[in-house]
Amino acid sequence: MYLAPVELLHSGKVRDLYADGDDLILVASDRVSVYDVILPTPIPDKGRILTQLSVWWFDQLGDLLPNHVISATDVPPEFAGRAIRCRRLQMVPVECVARGYLTGGGLTEYRATGSVSGVSLPAGLDEASRLPEPIFTPSTKAPAGQHDEPISFSAVVETVGAETAERLREITLGVYERGATLAAERGIIIADTKIELGWAPDGTLVLADEVLTPDSSRFWPADSWQPGRPAFSFDKQFVRDWAAGTGWDKRAPGPELPDDMVERTRARYVEIYERLTGKPW
Ligand SMILES: Nc1ncnc(-c2cnn(Cc3cccc(F)c3)c2)c1Cl
């Protein structure tokens, strides 16, 4: 039977968003991005593995809040396994980030101000330090290619009101703590995560986008974590180190990956999926 073509709405670094009637189709590619540069060599099955991991998390988190998933199978055949049909929401204009560890932009901000998104932290924290407790560190949604700007909780209150702001913090910390606890039991540190929320027509907040994947969160192997030392990215470190070893100038296009790098990186995604879900890939 004739399948109406879907219309491309957004194209991200590693994902694309299509409209299909009233629904959306969220498609994950096999592209990998390191240091904000998309590498030319795809990682076979990356899109499928991360999509199926996200679908598994949505199911695990169903008791916390509703999600936007309509179907993980009723998608255009060319996207089979690496796309979800989801309901169209009014997206909350705030990047909802939870951090259990200090690194990246949060560490930079802490070193400059002693706080992250207005949340003050104890002195003496270092690269990859574990925080006394996970914190909600919202940021603005920057235009493509720019870094999100941290915003304070009071700025979130001004944007969405106090009640919704509290709910955003509660949901973001709840999703992070559920994910980080389960992952820690399986030898994986989830250092931080970014979730996207949207309002359904009846006003309820719904978990959208992808959730607790190595693209939306920092995944570290627990057995090599050492506060004060840069942590090893579970999925991207091989590629980062290899690319750095080629003398690649990060402003130049990314280098093609050799086959063994592709296979080792694919194996890391399979390992993350199998460890977290307990299911064979
Ligand atoms: N259920 C929803 N309802 C309305 N909007 C969205 C939505 C918009 N943008 N994004 C982020 C994104 C996802 C993939 C590719 C991109 F380019 C951008 C998600 C969703 Cl998931």
The ligand as an SDF file (V2000), in Angstrom:
LIG
                    3D

 21 23  0  0  0  0  0  0  0  0999 V2000
    7.7760   14.5110   20.8840 N   0  0  0  0  0  0  0  0  0  0  0  0
    8.2290   15.7450   20.4040 C   0  0  0  0  0  0  0  0  0  0  0  0
    7.3330   16.7200   20.1480 N   0  0  0  0  0  0  0  0  0  0  0  0
    7.7580   17.8990   19.6490 C   0  0  0  0  0  0  0  0  0  0  0  0
    9.0520   18.1520   19.3950 N   0  0  0  0  0  0  0  0  0  0  0  0
   10.0070   17.2210   19.6470 C   0  0  0  0  0  0  0  0  0  0  0  0
   11.4130   17.5960   19.3580 C   0  0  0  0  0  0  0  0  0  0  0  0
   11.7950   18.7510   18.6880 C   0  0  0  0  0  0  0  0  0  0  0  0
   13.1530   18.7770   18.6110 N   0  0  0  0  0  0  0  0  0  0  0  0
   13.6110   17.6960   19.2560 N   0  0  0  0  0  0  0  0  0  0  0  0
   15.0620   17.4250   19.3740 C   0  0  0  0  0  0  0  0  0  0  0  0
   15.5450   16.7930   18.0770 C   0  0  0  0  0  0  0  0  0  0  0  0
   15.4260   15.4510   17.9050 C   0  0  0  0  0  0  0  0  0  0  0  0
   15.9220   14.8680   16.7360 C   0  0  0  0  0  0  0  0  0  0  0  0
   16.5150   15.6140   15.7500 C   0  0  0  0  0  0  0  0  0  0  0  0
   16.6050   16.9660   15.9400 C   0  0  0  0  0  0  0  0  0  0  0  0
   17.1740   17.6970   14.9740 F   0  0  0  0  0  0  0  0  0  0  0  0
   16.1160   17.5790   17.1060 C   0  0  0  0  0  0  0  0  0  0  0  0
   12.5860   16.9540   19.7100 C   0  0  0  0  0  0  0  0  0  0  0  0
    9.6180   15.9640   20.1680 C   0  0  0  0  0  0  0  0  0  0  0  0
   10.7390   14.7060   20.5030 Cl  0  0  0  0  0  0  0  0  0  0  0  0
  1  2  1  0
  2  3  1  0
  2 20  2  0
  3  4  2  0
  4  5  1  0
  5  6  2  0
  6  7  1  0
  6 20  1  0
  7  8  1  0
  7 19  2  0
  8  9  2  0
  9 10  1  0
 10 11  1  0
 10 19  1  0
 11 12  1  0
 12 13  1  0
 12 18  2  0
 13 14  2  0
 14 15  1  0
 15 16  2  0
 16 17  1  0
 16 18  1  0
 20 21  1  0
M  END
$$$$
